[in-house]
Every structure is written in C-alpha cells, then in structure tokens.
C-alpha cells in the first residue's frame, strides 16, 4: 500500500491546484477541500460526469472504470474518471467535458388564442 501523503493536482482549464491524498480519489480530494473544477455527479463511477484526461503524472485505479464512459481508445490517451483514481504523484489533468443535463425540458407550446384571450377546451 502506498504511503499516505498529499500531492498536488492541477486542473488545466482553470489553472487551479489542490492537495489530494494518495489514498483518496482525485474527485474526493477536491470535494474535501470544497474546491471546484471537476464536474461532480454520482461520485461512484456510474455517471461518467467526472471524466478527465491525465496529462502529466501517474494515478492508480481504485475500482473499475466502465467502458460506457471511457472507451479503450480514450483509456490509452489517459482518460479516466476522477472518482475512480488516486494520484501516485503530482498530476495535471484536463476536464474532458462539462456537465450536461441528461434531458431537456421542452417549452410548452402556447395555447391557441382568440382575440388575445386563451381558448378553453
């Protein structure tokens, strides 16, 4: 088991940094400090919202990463879920996506009117 220590995590898009324990996920370290930068979803690998690309440094997997969220090609390019990996050393990451709502509410079409007064059915 790696020794428990804090290492620096840098978020490419914002330039922000935070200290993350080598025993905790990249996402948990950010949340523990009340920081922002990585989108947060289920925090357990099920939603894929916290997808990041590790640009520098090394991480270890804390659990499986679903191929529904990270393809084999993406994995080869350093993509992973921030909730499923812990840093082994200082890392620089890029957030892969922004949080998108899984559905969109459609605007209700206006009721037909007669002379500016809504009709009733």
ROTORSE-489599 format. One line per field, with one value per residue: residue number from 0; residue in one letter; chain; x, y, z of N, C-alpha, C, O in turn. Coordinates in nm, 2 decimals, always signed. Layout:
# residues N
seq [NUM;...]
type [A;...]
mol [A;...]
nxx [X;...]
nyy [Y;...]
nzz [Z;...]
caxx [X;...]
cayy [Y;...]
cazz [Z;...]
cxx [X;...]
cyy [Y;...]
czz [Z;...]
oxx [X;...]
oyy [Y;...]
ozz [Z;...]
***
This chain:
# residues 121
seq [0;1;2;3;4;5;6;7;8;9;10;11;12;13;14;15;16;17;18;19;20;21;22;23;24;25;26;27;28;29;30;31;32;33;34;35;36;37;38;39;40;41;42;43;44;45;46;47;48;49;50;51;52;53;54;55;56;57;58;59;60;61;62;63;64;65;66;67;68;69;70;71;72;73;74;75;76;77;78;79;80;81;82;83;84;85;86;87;88;89;90;91;92;93;94;95;96;97;98;99;100;101;102;103;104;105;106;107;108;109;110;111;112;113;114;115;116;117;118;119;120]
type [X;X;X;X;X;X;X;X;X;X;X;X;X;X;X;X;X;X;X;X;X;X;X;X;X;X;X;X;X;X;X;X;X;X;X;X;X;X;X;X;X;X;X;X;X;X;X;X;X;X;X;X;X;X;X;X;X;X;X;X;X;X;X;X;X;X;X;X;X;X;X;X;X;X;X;X;X;X;X;X;X;X;X;X;X;X;X;X;X;X;X;X;X;X;X;X;X;X;X;X;X;X;X;X;X;X;X;X;X;X;X;X;X;X;X;X;X;X;X;X;X]
mol [A;A;A;A;A;A;A;A;A;A;A;A;A;A;A;A;A;A;A;A;A;A;A;A;A;A;A;A;A;A;A;A;A;A;A;A;A;A;A;A;A;A;A;A;A;A;A;A;A;A;A;A;A;A;A;A;A;A;A;A;A;A;A;A;A;A;A;A;A;A;A;A;A;A;A;A;A;A;A;A;A;A;A;A;A;A;A;A;A;A;A;A;A;A;A;A;A;A;A;A;A;A;A;A;A;A;A;A;A;A;A;A;A;A;A;A;A;A;A;A;A]
nxx [+0.08;+0.06;+0.24;+0.06;+0.02;+0.01;-0.04;+0.01;-0.26;-0.33;-0.55;-0.60;-0.77;-0.85;-0.63;-0.62;-0.51;-0.49;-0.44;-0.42;-0.48;-0.28;-0.43;-0.69;-0.95;-0.91;-1.14;-1.26;-1.06;-1.07;-1.34;-1.33;-1.19;-1.36;-1.34;-1.37;-1.40;-1.37;-1.64;-1.91;-2.09;-2.24;-2.03;-1.93;-1.86;-2.06;-2.19;-2.02;-1.97;-1.75;-1.53;-1.19;-0.87;-0.56;-0.28;-0.02;+0.19;+0.11;-0.15;-0.34;-0.58;-0.88;-1.10;-1.31;-1.34;-1.60;-1.65;-1.85;-1.83;-1.56;-1.38;-1.18;-0.99;-0.99;-0.90;-0.64;-0.54;-0.52;-0.75;-0.99;-1.20;-1.24;-1.33;-1.26;-0.98;-0.67;-0.41;-0.06;+0.15;+0.23;-0.01;-0.14;-0.43;-0.69;-1.02;-1.26;-1.52;-1.81;-2.07;-2.36;-2.71;-2.91;-3.15;-3.38;-3.60;-3.89;-4.02;-4.35;-4.60;-4.77;-5.10;-5.38;-5.52;-5.79;-5.86;-5.67;-5.74;-5.70;-5.83;-6.07;-6.10]
nyy [-0.12;+0.22;+0.49;+0.72;+1.03;+1.38;+1.51;+1.74;+1.84;+1.97;+2.16;+2.18;+2.36;+2.57;+2.64;+2.61;+2.46;+2.18;+2.01;+1.66;+1.36;+1.06;+0.84;+0.88;+0.95;+1.15;+1.32;+1.31;+1.43;+1.69;+1.76;+1.74;+1.96;+2.15;+2.26;+2.36;+2.26;+2.00;+1.85;+1.72;+1.42;+1.13;+1.03;+0.78;+0.64;+0.57;+0.75;+0.90;+1.17;+1.30;+1.28;+1.29;+1.38;+1.26;+1.44;+1.48;+1.30;+1.02;+0.78;+0.56;+0.30;+0.29;+0.14;-0.03;+0.12;+0.21;+0.10;+0.22;+0.48;+0.55;+0.48;+0.22;+0.33;+0.60;+0.55;+0.47;+0.71;+0.84;+0.91;+0.90;+0.84;+1.08;+1.01;+0.75;+0.71;+0.75;+0.98;+0.90;+1.06;+1.40;+1.54;+1.66;+1.75;+1.75;+1.86;+1.66;+1.70;+1.91;+1.93;+1.81;+1.82;+1.53;+1.53;+1.74;+2.00;+2.06;+2.35;+2.44;+2.45;+2.75;+2.82;+2.81;+3.12;+3.35;+3.65;+3.75;+3.63;+3.33;+3.02;+2.79;+2.44]
nzz [+0.00;-0.09;+0.07;+0.28;+0.16;+0.07;-0.26;-0.53;-0.74;-1.05;-1.24;-1.57;-1.73;-1.56;-1.41;-1.15;-0.84;-0.61;-0.30;-0.28;-0.13;-0.15;-0.10;-0.16;-0.40;-0.69;-0.73;-0.47;-0.31;-0.41;-0.34;-0.07;+0.01;-0.06;-0.31;-0.66;-1.00;-1.13;-1.28;-1.09;-1.02;-0.96;-0.80;-0.79;-1.01;-1.18;-1.35;-1.52;-1.53;-1.42;-1.59;-1.69;-1.83;-1.78;-1.80;-1.71;-1.48;-1.26;-1.18;-0.98;-1.01;-0.83;-0.85;-1.09;-1.42;-1.62;-1.95;-2.08;-2.03;-2.06;-2.33;-2.48;-2.65;-2.55;-2.29;-2.35;-2.42;-2.18;-2.05;-1.78;-1.50;-1.25;-1.00;-0.97;-0.95;-0.78;-0.70;-0.76;-0.76;-0.81;-1.03;-1.35;-1.48;-1.73;-1.77;-1.92;-2.02;-1.99;-1.75;-1.86;-1.88;-1.85;-1.99;-2.16;-2.10;-2.27;-2.41;-2.34;-2.58;-2.68;-2.57;-2.80;-2.91;-2.91;-3.03;-2.84;-2.60;-2.42;-2.54;-2.41;-2.34]
caxx [+0.00;+0.14;+0.23;-0.04;+0.07;-0.06;+0.03;-0.06;-0.34;-0.35;-0.66;-0.56;-0.86;-0.86;-0.50;-0.63;-0.44;-0.53;-0.37;-0.50;-0.41;-0.26;-0.52;-0.82;-0.97;-0.89;-1.26;-1.28;-0.97;-1.13;-1.46;-1.29;-1.14;-1.46;-1.29;-1.45;-1.32;-1.41;-1.78;-1.95;-2.21;-2.27;-1.91;-1.91;-1.82;-2.18;-2.25;-1.92;-1.96;-1.61;-1.42;-1.07;-0.76;-0.44;-0.18;+0.11;+0.18;+0.06;-0.26;-0.38;-0.72;-0.95;-1.21;-1.32;-1.39;-1.69;-1.62;-1.96;-1.79;-1.43;-1.35;-1.04;-0.90;-0.97;-0.81;-0.50;-0.50;-0.51;-0.88;-1.04;-1.30;-1.17;-1.38;-1.21;-0.84;-0.60;-0.28;+0.06;+0.24;+0.16;-0.07;-0.20;-0.55;-0.78;-1.16;-1.29;-1.65;-1.88;-2.19;-2.48;-2.83;-2.94;-3.27;-3.41;-3.75;-3.94;-4.12;-4.49;-4.65;-4.87;-5.24;-5.44;-5.59;-5.89;-5.87;-5.59;-5.79;-5.69;-5.95;-6.08;-6.15]
cayy [+0.00;+0.34;+0.57;+0.83;+1.17;+1.47;+1.56;+1.85;+1.82;+2.09;+2.15;+2.26;+2.47;+2.68;+2.67;+2.58;+2.34;+2.15;+1.89;+1.54;+1.24;+0.94;+0.74;+0.92;+0.98;+1.29;+1.39;+1.32;+1.53;+1.82;+1.78;+1.75;+2.09;+2.25;+2.32;+2.33;+2.24;+1.88;+1.83;+1.62;+1.35;+1.03;+1.01;+0.63;+0.58;+0.53;+0.85;+0.95;+1.32;+1.35;+1.23;+1.38;+1.32;+1.28;+1.50;+1.45;+1.23;+0.89;+0.76;+0.42;+0.28;+0.25;+0.05;-0.04;+0.23;+0.15;+0.13;+0.30;+0.62;+0.57;+0.38;+0.17;+0.44;+0.71;+0.50;+0.47;+0.85;+0.90;+0.95;+0.81;+0.91;+1.13;+0.94;+0.61;+0.71;+0.83;+1.02;+0.84;+1.17;+1.53;+1.52;+1.77;+1.69;+1.83;+1.81;+1.62;+1.75;+1.99;+1.87;+1.83;+1.76;+1.41;+1.55;+1.88;+2.03;+2.13;+2.46;+2.41;+2.54;+2.84;+2.78;+2.89;+3.23;+3.41;+3.79;+3.78;+3.56;+3.19;+2.94;+2.68;+2.32]
cazz [+0.00;-0.09;+0.19;+0.27;+0.16;-0.02;-0.38;-0.60;-0.86;-1.12;-1.34;-1.69;-1.78;-1.47;-1.35;-1.00;-0.78;-0.47;-0.24;-0.28;-0.07;-0.24;-0.06;-0.20;-0.54;-0.74;-0.70;-0.32;-0.26;-0.45;-0.27;+0.08;+0.03;-0.10;-0.44;-0.78;-1.12;-1.19;-1.26;-0.99;-1.05;-0.86;-0.72;-0.77;-1.14;-1.26;-1.44;-1.62;-1.54;-1.38;-1.69;-1.70;-1.90;-1.71;-1.89;-1.65;-1.35;-1.25;-1.09;-0.96;-1.01;-0.70;-0.89;-1.24;-1.50;-1.72;-2.09;-2.13;-2.00;-2.11;-2.43;-2.48;-2.71;-2.45;-2.18;-2.40;-2.43;-2.05;-1.99;-1.67;-1.41;-1.13;-0.88;-0.96;-0.95;-0.68;-0.76;-0.71;-0.76;-0.86;-1.16;-1.42;-1.55;-1.81;-1.76;-2.06;-2.06;-1.89;-1.71;-1.95;-1.82;-1.94;-2.06;-2.18;-2.09;-2.39;-2.37;-2.37;-2.69;-2.62;-2.60;-2.91;-2.86;-3.00;-2.99;-2.73;-2.49;-2.44;-2.55;-2.32;-2.40]
cxx [+0.09;+0.13;+0.13;+0.03;-0.01;+0.02;-0.05;-0.13;-0.36;-0.46;-0.63;-0.64;-0.86;-0.73;-0.51;-0.55;-0.50;-0.45;-0.47;-0.42;-0.39;-0.35;-0.66;-0.83;-0.95;-1.02;-1.28;-1.19;-1.02;-1.25;-1.43;-1.25;-1.24;-1.42;-1.39;-1.35;-1.35;-1.56;-1.81;-2.08;-2.24;-2.16;-1.88;-1.88;-1.94;-2.23;-2.15;-1.90;-1.82;-1.50;-1.31;-0.97;-0.63;-0.33;-0.04;+0.09;+0.12;-0.05;-0.28;-0.53;-0.77;-1.06;-1.22;-1.38;-1.47;-1.65;-1.74;-1.93;-1.65;-1.40;-1.21;-0.94;-0.88;-0.88;-0.66;-0.45;-0.50;-0.64;-0.92;-1.15;-1.23;-1.22;-1.32;-1.06;-0.78;-0.46;-0.16;+0.17;+0.17;+0.11;-0.13;-0.31;-0.62;-0.92;-1.20;-1.43;-1.71;-2.01;-2.30;-2.60;-2.87;-3.07;-3.30;-3.56;-3.79;-4.04;-4.25;-4.53;-4.76;-5.01;-5.29;-5.52;-5.69;-5.90;-5.79;-5.63;-5.77;-5.82;-5.95;-6.13;-6.26]
cyy [+0.12;+0.42;+0.68;+0.96;+1.25;+1.51;+1.66;+1.80;+1.95;+2.06;+2.24;+2.38;+2.59;+2.72;+2.65;+2.46;+2.31;+2.03;+1.78;+1.43;+1.13;+0.83;+0.77;+0.95;+1.13;+1.38;+1.41;+1.42;+1.67;+1.86;+1.81;+1.89;+2.20;+2.32;+2.28;+2.31;+2.11;+1.87;+1.71;+1.56;+1.26;+1.00;+0.86;+0.56;+0.54;+0.62;+0.90;+1.10;+1.37;+1.30;+1.34;+1.30;+1.36;+1.32;+1.47;+1.38;+1.09;+0.87;+0.60;+0.41;+0.23;+0.15;+0.05;+0.09;+0.18;+0.19;+0.21;+0.45;+0.65;+0.45;+0.33;+0.27;+0.55;+0.67;+0.50;+0.61;+0.92;+0.94;+0.85;+0.89;+0.95;+1.06;+0.80;+0.60;+0.79;+0.86;+0.94;+0.95;+1.29;+1.50;+1.65;+1.70;+1.80;+1.77;+1.78;+1.67;+1.84;+1.91;+1.91;+1.76;+1.64;+1.43;+1.70;+1.89;+2.10;+2.24;+2.42;+2.51;+2.63;+2.79;+2.86;+3.00;+3.28;+3.56;+3.82;+3.71;+3.41;+3.12;+2.83;+2.56;+2.26]
czz [+0.00;+0.04;+0.17;+0.27;+0.07;-0.14;-0.44;-0.72;-0.92;-1.23;-1.45;-1.72;-1.69;-1.41;-1.20;-0.96;-0.65;-0.43;-0.23;-0.22;-0.16;-0.21;-0.10;-0.35;-0.57;-0.70;-0.55;-0.27;-0.29;-0.36;-0.12;+0.10;-0.01;-0.23;-0.55;-0.90;-1.20;-1.17;-1.17;-1.02;-0.93;-0.76;-0.70;-0.91;-1.23;-1.37;-1.55;-1.62;-1.50;-1.46;-1.70;-1.78;-1.82;-1.81;-1.84;-1.52;-1.37;-1.15;-1.08;-0.95;-0.87;-0.73;-1.04;-1.30;-1.61;-1.86;-2.15;-2.11;-2.06;-2.20;-2.42;-2.54;-2.62;-2.34;-2.22;-2.41;-2.29;-1.99;-1.88;-1.60;-1.29;-1.00;-0.87;-0.96;-0.84;-0.74;-0.69;-0.69;-0.81;-1.00;-1.21;-1.50;-1.63;-1.80;-1.90;-2.11;-1.95;-1.86;-1.80;-1.88;-1.91;-2.01;-2.07;-2.17;-2.21;-2.34;-2.42;-2.48;-2.63;-2.66;-2.71;-2.85;-2.96;-2.95;-2.86;-2.60;-2.51;-2.45;-2.45;-2.39;-2.33]
oxx [+0.18;+0.02;+0.12;+0.09;-0.10;+0.14;-0.17;-0.08;-0.41;-0.46;-0.62;-0.59;-0.87;-0.72;-0.41;-0.53;-0.56;-0.40;-0.58;-0.30;-0.48;-0.35;-0.75;-0.73;-0.95;-1.01;-1.33;-1.23;-1.01;-1.26;-1.49;-1.28;-1.22;-1.47;-1.47;-1.24;-1.37;-1.61;-1.74;-2.18;-2.26;-2.18;-1.81;-1.89;-1.92;-2.29;-2.19;-1.82;-1.78;-1.39;-1.34;-0.97;-0.61;-0.29;+0.05;-0.01;+0.09;-0.05;-0.22;-0.60;-0.71;-1.11;-1.15;-1.46;-1.42;-1.62;-1.73;-1.98;-1.62;-1.38;-1.13;-0.83;-0.77;-0.80;-0.58;-0.32;-0.48;-0.64;-0.89;-1.18;-1.16;-1.14;-1.34;-1.00;-0.84;-0.40;-0.17;+0.26;+0.05;+0.18;-0.17;-0.28;-0.61;-0.94;-1.19;-1.44;-1.66;-2.06;-2.33;-2.58;-2.86;-3.10;-3.24;-3.64;-3.72;-4.12;-4.27;-4.50;-4.84;-5.03;-5.26;-5.58;-5.67;-5.95;-5.83;-5.57;-5.81;-5.92;-5.84;-6.21;-6.31]
oyy [+0.13;+0.42;+0.74;+1.00;+1.20;+1.53;+1.68;+1.72;+2.05;+1.96;+2.36;+2.49;+2.70;+2.84;+2.67;+2.37;+2.40;+1.95;+1.79;+1.41;+1.10;+0.73;+0.69;+0.98;+1.21;+1.49;+1.52;+1.50;+1.76;+1.97;+1.89;+1.95;+2.32;+2.43;+2.19;+2.35;+2.12;+1.88;+1.61;+1.63;+1.30;+0.94;+0.82;+0.44;+0.49;+0.59;+0.95;+1.15;+1.47;+1.29;+1.45;+1.18;+1.47;+1.24;+1.45;+1.40;+1.05;+0.94;+0.53;+0.50;+0.14;+0.09;+0.13;+0.17;+0.10;+0.31;+0.26;+0.54;+0.76;+0.34;+0.40;+0.29;+0.60;+0.75;+0.54;+0.64;+1.04;+1.00;+0.73;+1.01;+0.87;+1.06;+0.74;+0.49;+0.90;+0.78;+0.92;+0.93;+1.28;+1.44;+1.74;+1.61;+1.91;+1.65;+1.86;+1.69;+1.83;+1.83;+2.02;+1.64;+1.65;+1.35;+1.78;+1.81;+2.20;+2.22;+2.37;+2.63;+2.58;+2.73;+2.98;+2.99;+3.26;+3.58;+3.90;+3.72;+3.36;+3.16;+2.79;+2.57;+2.16]
ozz [+0.08;+0.10;+0.06;+0.37;-0.01;-0.12;-0.41;-0.80;-0.86;-1.30;-1.43;-1.74;-1.74;-1.36;-1.13;-1.04;-0.58;-0.51;-0.18;-0.25;-0.25;-0.28;-0.07;-0.41;-0.48;-0.66;-0.51;-0.18;-0.21;-0.31;-0.05;+0.21;+0.00;-0.26;-0.54;-0.89;-1.32;-1.06;-1.18;-1.05;-0.82;-0.66;-0.60;-0.91;-1.34;-1.46;-1.65;-1.71;-1.56;-1.42;-1.73;-1.80;-1.78;-1.89;-1.92;-1.45;-1.48;-1.05;-1.16;-0.90;-0.81;-0.63;-1.11;-1.23;-1.69;-1.88;-2.26;-2.18;-2.10;-2.16;-2.35;-2.49;-2.61;-2.30;-2.14;-2.40;-2.28;-1.88;-1.89;-1.64;-1.22;-0.91;-0.76;-0.97;-0.80;-0.82;-0.57;-0.61;-0.84;-1.09;-1.14;-1.58;-1.61;-1.82;-1.99;-2.23;-1.84;-1.95;-1.82;-1.84;-2.03;-2.10;-1.99;-2.22;-2.25;-2.25;-2.53;-2.48;-2.55;-2.77;-2.72;-2.74;-3.08;-2.83;-2.78;-2.50;-2.61;-2.38;-2.41;-2.48;-2.37]
***
